[in-house]
């Protein structure tokens, strides 16, 4: 079982990567082979709308997306991770999403694979839901099975969405923290990794 994590942050190995790592670590504990890809370390050009992919599975452009396409097709599960940028995914993540068009136009090559997503933001309820929704729609477009995990016990949030907002001080001003200190989000991220691995195992039976 292979699970591929794709980090769309412009800052590799920071808060968003930590949240993604929590998913991958939990999946690995369930027996999955995991790999993390930092989009910021790859050269992926924009889709130019040439429509070459309308007639065959394949892209007219050749860059690091070639390798990433192969990894996507080999994986049993895919986890997308992005910070919230203006109520959506980052430009890097959106470019990646658009470049998967050749895996969708003739046939849904990724159909039936398991998906999951995590996101980070500064504030609660200020765009991170739309960031998660954009990734969720990507899974739906490819006919993938998106997992929406929640740990046992009281509901603590809507998905693995870590924020830097730690509450308000006595003067009503925000108290900022590292997103790595959002315990509820990291608990949900670990649950997501476990649930994805379990679902992949069930589908393989």
C-alpha positions as CSV (number, residue, x, y, z in Angstrom):
1,X,0.0,0.0,0.0
2,X,1.5,3.4,-1.1
3,X,0.3,6.8,0.1
4,X,1.7,9.9,-1.5
5,X,1.6,13.3,0.3
6,X,1.8,16.5,-1.7
7,X,2.6,19.7,0.0
8,X,1.5,22.8,-1.8
9,X,3.1,25.3,0.6
10,X,5.6,27.8,-0.8
11,X,7.7,27.1,2.4
12,X,8.8,23.4,2.5
13,X,9.1,21.6,5.8
14,X,7.2,24.2,7.8
15,X,3.8,24.1,9.5
16,X,1.8,22.6,6.6
17,X,4.5,20.0,6.1
18,X,4.3,19.1,9.8
19,X,0.5,18.5,9.5
20,X,1.0,16.4,6.4
21,X,3.7,14.4,8.2
22,X,1.3,13.6,11.0
23,X,-1.0,12.0,8.4
24,X,1.8,10.0,6.7
25,X,3.3,8.9,10.0
26,X,0.0,7.5,11.2
27,X,-0.5,5.7,7.8
28,X,3.0,4.3,8.0
29,X,2.2,2.9,11.5
30,X,-0.7,1.0,9.8
31,X,1.7,-0.5,7.3
32,X,1.6,2.0,4.4
33,X,4.7,2.9,2.4
34,X,4.6,6.7,2.4
35,X,6.3,9.5,0.4
36,X,6.1,13.3,0.7
37,X,6.6,15.6,-2.2
38,X,7.2,19.4,-1.8
39,X,5.8,21.2,-4.8
40,X,8.1,24.2,-4.0
41,X,11.1,22.0,-4.8
42,X,9.7,21.0,-8.3
43,X,9.6,22.8,-11.6
44,X,5.9,22.5,-12.8
45,X,4.7,24.9,-15.4
46,X,1.2,26.1,-16.0
47,X,-1.3,24.2,-18.1
48,X,-1.4,26.2,-21.3
49,X,-4.8,24.9,-22.5
50,X,-3.4,23.3,-25.7
51,X,-6.0,20.5,-25.4
52,X,-3.6,17.8,-26.4
53,X,-5.0,15.7,-23.6
54,X,-8.4,15.6,-25.1
55,X,-7.4,12.8,-27.4
56,X,-5.1,10.7,-25.2
57,X,-3.9,10.3,-21.7
58,X,-0.8,12.5,-21.6
59,X,0.5,16.1,-21.5
60,X,2.3,18.0,-24.2
61,X,4.4,19.7,-21.6
62,X,7.3,17.9,-20.0
63,X,8.8,18.9,-16.7
64,X,8.7,17.5,-13.1
65,X,5.0,16.8,-13.5
66,X,6.0,13.8,-15.6
67,X,7.5,12.1,-12.5
68,X,4.7,13.3,-10.3
69,X,2.1,11.8,-12.7
70,X,3.8,8.5,-12.4
71,X,3.8,8.7,-8.6
72,X,0.1,9.5,-8.6
73,X,-0.7,6.5,-10.7
74,X,1.4,4.2,-8.6
75,X,-0.1,5.4,-5.3
76,X,-3.1,3.8,-3.6
77,X,-3.8,7.0,-1.7
78,X,-3.0,10.7,-2.1
79,X,-3.0,13.4,0.6
80,X,-3.1,17.0,-0.5
81,X,-1.8,19.8,1.9
82,X,-2.1,23.5,1.4
83,X,-2.1,26.7,3.4
84,X,-5.1,28.9,3.0
85,X,-4.2,31.7,0.5
86,X,-7.0,34.2,0.0
87,X,-9.7,31.5,0.8
88,X,-8.2,28.9,-1.5
89,X,-5.2,26.7,-2.1
90,X,-1.8,28.2,-3.0
91,X,-0.9,28.9,-6.6
92,X,1.5,26.0,-6.6
93,X,-1.3,23.6,-5.5
94,X,-3.7,25.0,-8.1
95,X,-1.1,24.7,-10.8
96,X,-0.5,21.0,-9.8
97,X,-4.3,20.4,-9.9
98,X,-4.6,21.9,-13.4
99,X,-1.7,19.9,-14.7
100,X,-3.5,16.6,-13.7
101,X,-6.1,17.4,-16.4
102,X,-4.6,14.7,-18.7
103,X,-5.5,12.1,-16.0
104,X,-9.1,13.2,-16.3
105,X,-10.1,14.2,-19.9
106,X,-10.1,10.8,-21.6
107,X,-10.6,8.7,-18.6
108,X,-10.4,9.1,-14.8
109,X,-7.0,7.5,-14.4
110,X,-7.0,8.0,-10.6
111,X,-10.6,6.6,-10.2
112,X,-11.0,4.6,-7.0
113,X,-7.9,5.8,-5.2
114,X,-8.2,7.0,-1.6
115,X,-7.8,10.7,-0.9
116,X,-7.4,13.0,2.1
117,X,-6.6,16.7,2.7
118,X,-5.2,19.0,5.4
119,X,-4.8,22.8,5.5
120,X,-3.3,25.5,7.6
121,X,-4.3,29.1,8.1
122,X,-3.9,32.1,10.4
123,X,-7.5,32.3,11.6
124,X,-10.4,30.0,12.2
125,X,-13.5,30.4,10.0
126,X,-11.7,32.8,7.6
127,X,-11.2,30.9,4.4
128,X,-9.7,27.5,5.4
129,X,-13.0,25.8,4.8
130,X,-12.8,26.9,1.1
131,X,-9.2,25.7,0.9
132,X,-10.3,22.2,2.0
133,X,-13.3,22.4,-0.3
134,X,-11.0,23.1,-3.3
135,X,-9.0,20.0,-2.6
136,X,-12.1,17.9,-1.9
137,X,-13.5,18.9,-5.4
138,X,-10.2,17.8,-7.0
139,X,-10.8,14.3,-5.5
140,X,-14.4,14.4,-6.7
141,X,-13.3,15.4,-10.2
142,X,-11.0,12.4,-10.4
143,X,-13.6,10.0,-8.9
144,X,-11.4,9.4,-5.9
145,X,-12.7,8.3,-2.5
146,X,-12.1,11.3,-0.1
147,X,-11.8,10.4,3.6
148,X,-13.2,12.9,6.1
149,X,-11.8,11.8,9.4
150,X,-12.7,12.6,12.9
151,X,-11.1,11.2,16.1
152,X,-13.4,9.5,18.6
153,X,-14.9,11.6,21.3
154,X,-16.4,15.2,21.1
155,X,-16.2,16.9,17.7
156,X,-13.3,19.3,17.9
157,X,-13.3,20.8,14.4
158,X,-14.1,20.2,10.7
159,X,-11.2,18.2,9.4
160,X,-7.4,18.5,9.8
161,X,-7.3,22.3,9.7
162,X,-4.6,23.8,11.8
163,X,-4.6,27.5,12.6
164,X,-2.3,30.0,14.2
165,X,-5.1,31.6,16.3
166,X,-4.7,30.8,20.0
167,X,-7.6,33.0,21.3
168,X,-7.9,36.6,22.5
169,X,-6.1,38.3,25.3
170,X,-7.7,40.5,27.9
171,X,-7.8,43.5,25.4
172,X,-9.5,41.4,22.7
173,X,-6.3,41.1,20.6
174,X,-5.3,37.9,18.9
175,X,-2.9,35.5,20.6
176,X,-0.8,33.9,17.9
177,X,0.8,30.5,18.1
178,X,2.5,28.1,15.7
179,X,0.1,25.9,13.7
180,X,2.1,23.0,15.1
181,X,0.5,23.7,18.5
182,X,-3.1,23.1,17.2
183,X,-3.6,19.8,19.0
184,X,-7.1,19.1,17.6
185,X,-5.9,19.5,14.0
186,X,-3.0,17.1,14.5
187,X,-5.2,14.5,16.2
188,X,-7.5,14.7,13.2
189,X,-4.5,14.4,10.9
190,X,-3.3,11.3,12.6
191,X,-6.9,9.9,12.4
192,X,-6.9,10.7,8.7
193,X,-3.7,8.7,8.1
194,X,-5.1,5.7,10.0
195,X,-8.5,5.8,8.2
196,X,-6.9,6.1,4.8
197,X,-4.7,3.1,5.4
198,X,-7.6,1.1,6.8
199,X,-9.8,2.0,3.8
200,X,-7.1,1.1,1.3
201,X,-6.6,-2.3,3.0
202,X,-10.3,-2.9,2.9
203,X,-10.6,-2.1,-0.8
204,X,-7.7,-4.5,-1.5
205,X,-9.5,-7.5,-0.1
